């Protein structure tokens, strides 16, 4: 269903009803130019009449919803009924930029839109006829309560930048796009993009984007490719069900970690990246991530991560196209599409567990004590804001050129991120850049979970081989000593104590059993732990075998 929000027009633009045809200019695209769905709107066509009748609340609510849809009211379904808003925000050096967001619709807001979409009447006994009235709040409440029955268009997100569709075509026309369920508002002026750009044009576009990164101290080419992916991915995000997290890390503050993300945000939204802090608990972080998703943010940046980054909520947000979130102050979960591009920054970030295969790690190292005192010769952020459309066009040209060339040298798909591999990773490698996925190897090597598991498996296998052992027996092997060498299996004892310390310097068999159960079957350094296959054994056996 294609809504036509432009049928609501700012009151300042409405001509007097006595002059000419007020709809002669309605051929303009929906929500084009400076039209804002948050402004003072008035309906300008002939409106339906809805009579308030006792005992027919459900029918009146259906009529009202039909009137809203017919009017092209800017109402959409995303974890509830929402409407888009565009804020005019200050940018650098006196410039202005437009930033889109989503507002949750409540009863008062819906009554307002109902009064614009229809004329409301009720029977007046004294006058023996119908008289004008306001839309009943009960009608708005009934419409809002019809979760799962709404006929408004479903909204995946609101964007202010043209993007790529899953079929490789460009979404550039303002308004609601059925193919992606995205709403494009107030896009920046852009140079024309060829439908079939050449590889030469793609190389020029890539060099144009890459120049923004010239003064950043990348540790290797793969990190620079990861940064380029961070600039391109938010622009072409409409073509992807999910996208990997882009993390920037450095050994010291002031290295430019957040600035790279601000560049990505400036290109895709026209403003600096809105940031959230990682919560002290996983539950607190989950609430903050959920609020960002419900708000429809195109960019989500977890700023200044201190130490480890992981957790089930973040993993789901990165890898799943639809996630369940709990709105603040509400006890129920709602399902929303996750169309944001997620970033994170921190000093010496450690990616934990499954985050290592979901994250591109851009590493910086200025190799100086006070990097914040460096002098930059250019201001990339100001360059972007001065002509944002050129940088958007560059990102789209790179992806379109690769599509037009027939996906040459398509790389093996990265599990869960096949679309990103096709529209960002493979084009970068096709144009001669390092594979950004190489940065995942570094993240994996620095994962404390993998390091711990590696220590347990390698020392276990070296001490007893693939022979099955109960947790009690492996504890005995770890604590085996002789009068000359002390601890025979010292490495094993140290590894097991790290994961199953009994608080007295020994090894707790029960804690060790829980650790082994958690990582059963996972392969690290060519080894994996397996449960014994003797179903009649009184105690569970474990063995470490070559994968």
N, C-alpha and C positions, 0 to 999 in steps of 0.2 A: 504494500500500500504506500503510495507516494503522497505524503502530506504536502500541502501548499501553504506554508506559513505566511507567504507574502500577501495573502488575502487580508491579513491584519496589517494595517499600515499606521505609521506614526500620525497622531492627530495633527501635527504641524504640516503634514503633506496633504491632508484631505481638503479638496476644493469645496466651496459652498455647494450644497445640493442643487441649487437652482441653476448652476452653470454647467452646461455640456455633459459629456459622459465621464464620470469620475473613474471609469475603469479602462480608459483608452490606453493607459500606459502599463497595464498589468501583464504584458508579454515579457517583462523583465524576469530573469531567473529568480527563484525563491531566495529570499534573504540575501540578495546581492548588494554590493556596495556597503553603505553604512547603516543599513536597516538592522535594528536590534530586536530580538524577540523579547527583550526585557523592558522595552520602552513603553510609553503611554499609547496603547493600541486601541483602535476603534474599528468595529466591523463596518464595511462600507457597501456591502451588497444587500439585496433584499433578504431578510432573515426569516427563518421559520418561526411560527408562533407555537409556543408550548403552553397548554392550559394546566394549571395546578388543580388536580382533582383528588378528592379524598378517597382513600382505599386503593389507589393505583400508583403507589410510590415506585414499584419495580418497573412498571411500564414507562413512567415519566423519566426514570433514570436512563432507560434504554433510548428513549427519544432524545434525551439531552446528550448522551454520548454520540448518537448519530449526528446531531447538529454540530457538535464540536469537530467531528471528523469531516463533515461536509464543508465546514468553514475553514478547514486546514489549520486548525488551532495548533500551535507549536507544542504539542504534548506527545510524549513518547513513553515507552515502557522500558525501564532499566532498574530492576530491584524495587519497583513501585512506579508511579507515574512521575515523570520529570519533565522539566522544560529547560531549554538552553538559555543562557544569558551570555552576552558579550560585554566585557568591561573595557573601557578606554583607559589604558594604564600609561604612566610616564615611562619613557625609555631614556637611554643615555643622551646627553647633550640637547635637552629640550625636545627630543622627539617623542612621539606617542605611538603606542602599539595596542592592538586589540587582542584580548585574551578571553577565550571561551571557557565556560564552566557549565555545570548542570545544577539545577535547583530542584529539590524534592518538593512536589506539589502537595499542599495541605488543603483542608476544606475551604479556607478563606480564599486561597489563590484560585481554586477550582470554581468557586462561586463567581469570582471576577470574570473568568473566561466564559462561564455559562451565560453571564449577562451580556457579553459581547457577541456570542454566537446565535442567540435567539431572543425573540420578544416573549416575555413571560406574562401570563394573565391568570386571573382567577375570577370566579363568579362573585358578584356583589349583589346580595339580596336586596339591599335598599335601592340600588340603582337598576336592579333587574337586568343586569348585563355584565359583560366582562370588563374588568379594569386592569390596568398595568400593575405588576407586582415584581418583586425581586425573586431570583432563583432561590428556592428553599435550601437551607444548609443540609437538610436531610437528604436531598437529592445528591449533593456533592459527596456526602458521607457514603451513600450507597455505591456510587461509582468507584470511589476509592477502595471500597471493601471488596470489589469484584476481582481480586487477585486471581490470575489464570484465565479470566474471561474477557480481559480488555481487548478492544479491537484497534487500539492505537498502534502505530508502527513500533517495532522493537528497535531499540537504539544500542549499538555497540559502543559508540563514543562520539564525542563532538571534537572536531578538529578545525584549525584555521589555516591549514596548509594542504595543498593538493597532495594526493598520495597515489599509490599503485594498487590496483585491484588484483585478486588472485590469478586472473587470466593474463596479467601483464599489461593491461591497458591502464591509462592514467585517469584518475578521478580528479577532474579539475572544475567541473560545473558546480557552483554553489547550490546548496540545498541537500535534501536527503537522498542518499544513494542506496537503492534496494539491494544491490549485489553485495555490498559490504556492511550495510546497516549503519553507515557512518553519516554524520551530518557535518557538511563543510560550510563554515561561516567565515565571511570576510577574508578570503585569501589575499595574499599580497600580489601586487602587480608582478607579472613574470614574463621573461622573454619567451618567444615561441619555442616549442620543443618538437623536433622532427619525430614523425611516427616511427621512422626507422633510422635512428642515429647510427653513424658509422663507428668503428672501433677508434678511429682517429678522434672523432668528436668525444667519445667516452674518455679517452686518455686526456684530452684537454679539460674535460669536466673534473676528472679525478685530480689533475694537477692544481686546478682552481681551488678545490676543497683542501687538498693536502697543504697548500701554502699557509693555511690557517694554523698548521701545527709545527711550523718551521722552528720555533724557539722553545719547544718543549723537550725536556731531556729524557727521551725514551731510551730504555736500556737495550732494546733490540728492535729489529724490523717487524717482528710479529706484534710487539706492543703498539707500534705505530699503526699497523693494520687494524688492530683492535680498536684504536682511537678512531680511525676512518670508518670502521663499522658503526661506532657510536654516533658519528655524524650522519650516516646514510640511513641506518635502521629506522629511526623515528619517522623519517620522511616516507619510506616505502612500507611502513608498518601495516597499512591496510591490506597488503597482499599476504600477510602472515597470520596464521592462527595464533602462534606464540613466537616469542623471540628470546634469545638468551639474555641474561643479565650482563651488563657491562660494568666491570669494577675497575677503578683506578687506585693504585697503591704506590706508596713511596716510603723511604725510610725516615723522612722528616717532613714536618709541616711546611707549608709555603712552597711546595714543589709544583703546583699547578694542577692538582688532581681535580678540584671542584671546577676549575676554569674550563677544562675540557668538556665537562658536562654542561656548563653554562653555554658553551658554543653549540652543542647539540640541541639544547633547548631553544637557543636564540633562532636557530635555523627552522626548527619545527613548530615553535609556538610564538616567537617574537619577544620572549622575556627570559630572564634568568631562571634556572631550574628551581621549582619549588621543592624544598627539602623537608624530610622528616628525620628524626633521630631514631636510632634503634632503641627499643625499650629495654628496661632493666630485666624484663622477663619476656619469654616468647609470646605470652598472651598479650602483653602490652604492645609489642611490635605488630602482632596480628591485627589489633584494633586500629592502629595507625595506618597499616596497609589497606585494611578494609575501607576506611574513610576515604583514602585517596582514590580507590577504585570506584566507590559510589559517586564521588565528585566528578568522575569522568576525566581525570587528568591524563594528558597524553604522555607526560614525563613524570616518573616517580623516582626520586633520588634519596637514598638512605645515606645521610651525610655523617662523616667522621666516625665510622665504625671503629670501635675500640676492641681489637682482638679478633675473635671468631665471628664469622658470618654464616648463618645457616638457619635451620628450623623448618618444620613442616609447612607453616603458612606461607613462607617466602618461596619454598620449593614449588608449592601448588600454584602460586600466583605466576611464577615464571613458566611453568611447564603445561598448565591446564588452560584451555581457551575459555572455560566457564568455571568460576569458583563460587563457593558459598561464603558469604560474609554476613556479619551481624551488625546492622546499623546501631549507632550509639543510642542508648536508651530504649532499645527494642530487644525482646527476648527471642524473637524468631530469626532464622537464617534466611537470606534471600540470595538467589542466584543471579550473578551478573557476568557479562563477558569481560574478560581481561584484555584490553587492547592497548594498554600502556606499554611504554618501553621503560624498563627498570634499570637504574644505575645505583652504584654504591661507591663511596670513597672511604679511605682510611689509611692510617700509617701501618704498614706491614700487615695488611689484612690476611687473615687465615680463613680460607674457605673450608667449611666442615662438611664431611659426609657427601650427600648427593649434590650439594651446591657446586662441587668441583666440575661436574659434567654439565652444569647449567650456566657456567660463567666464563666470559672472556676476561682475562686479567691483563690490563694495561699497566705496565710497570714503568715508573719514572725514577730517576736518580740524578739530582742536580750535582751531587758530589761536592757539596759545600755545607758549611755549618749553618749559615743564615741565608737560605735560598730566597726568603721573602724580600731581601734587599737587592735582588737582581733587577736590572733595568731592561725592559723589553723595548725593542725598537719599533714594534708595531702594536696595534690594539685590535686583535682579531674579533673580539666581541663587537666593537664599534663598526668594524668593516661589515659584519653580518647585518647588523641592524640598519646600516646605511642603505643596503640593497638586498634585503632578505630573499626576494624572489629569485635572484641569480643563483644563490646557493641551493635553494630548493630545486631549481631547474637542473643544476649540476647533478644532484643526487638522483633525480628521476632519469636524467639522460644516461647515467651509468647503468642503471637497471634496465632501461628500455633498450639500450644498445645490445646488451647481452641477450635479451629476449629476441630482438630482431635478428641477431646472428644465429639463432637456433640453439642457444645454450651450449656453446662449444666448450669441451673439456669439463663438463659438469662433474664436480667432485662428489665422492660418496657422501650420501646424506648424513648429517649429524643427527643421531637419534633424538627424536622429539622436535627437532628444529629443521626439518626438511625444507620448509619454505624459505627460511633465512639462508640456508645453504645455497638455495637456487638463486635468490635475488640479491644477496649481499656478499656472501663468502666467495662463491664461484666467480662472480664478476671481478672482485678484487684480485684474485689469483690470475684470472684471464688477462687482466691488465698489468701483470708483472709484479704484483705485490705479494708479500709473504702471507701465508695462510694464518688468519687470526686464531684458528683453532689450536695452533701450536702453543698458545699461551695457557691452554688448559693443562698441558703437561707440567708446567711450573706450579700451577695451583694444586694439582694432584700431589706433586712431590712435597708440598708444604702442608698438606692436610694432616692435622694431628691425629685424626682417627686412623688414616691409612698408615701413618708412621707407627702408631701403637700396635695395630693389627699385624703389621709387618714384623715387628719385634717378637710378638708372641708366636707367629707361625714359623718363622725361620729358626728361632731358638728351640721350639718344640720339635720340629722335624730333625734338627741337628742332634738333639739329645736322645730321642727314642725312635726316630724314623716314622713309618706309617702305621706302626702297631697301635691298636686301640688301647685307650687308657681311660679309667674313670677320673673324675676331677681329683679325687683323693690320691690316686696313684700318681698322677702327674705332679701333684704337690710334693709327694715323697721324692720323685725324681728330681724336682727342682731344689729340694733341700738336702740332697745327698752330699755327704762330705767324706773326706778321708784325712788322716793325720798329717799328710805331707802337703797336699795341694789346697786344703780348705774346701771351698765349694766347688764341686766338680761341674755342676751345671749352673754356674753363676749367672750367665746371660739369661737362661730360662727363668731363674728365680727373680731376677730384676724385672723381666717383662711381665711375669704373672703378678708380682706384687703391685705393679702399676695399675693393673685392671681389677685386682681382687684382693686388695689389702684388707686384712682382718683388724686393722687399727692397733695391732700389737707388733707389727713388723713381720707378720706371717702371711699366709695365703688362705683365704676363705674359699673352700670348695663350692659353696652355694653361689657366691658372687661370681666365681669363675664360670660356673655352669650357665648363669644368666648371660654373661658376656659371650660365651661360645654360641648360645642359642641365637643371640641377636645377629651374629655375623656368620652364621652357618651357610656354607656354600659360596661365600664371597671370595673371589680370587685376588690375591695380592702377592706380587713377586713369584707368580707361578704356583702358589700353594693355596690350598683352601682347607677349611676345617669341616669335617663331616661327622654326623652322628653315627654311632655304631648300628649295625643292622641286626643285632641280636635282640629280638623282641622279648625274649624270656629272661634276659639278664635282670638281676635285682637292682643294679645301678646302671645308669646310662653311661655308655662308652663313647669316647670321642677319639678321632684320629685326624692327623694332618697329612694330606696326600698331595702329590703332584697333580696339577690340573691337566 
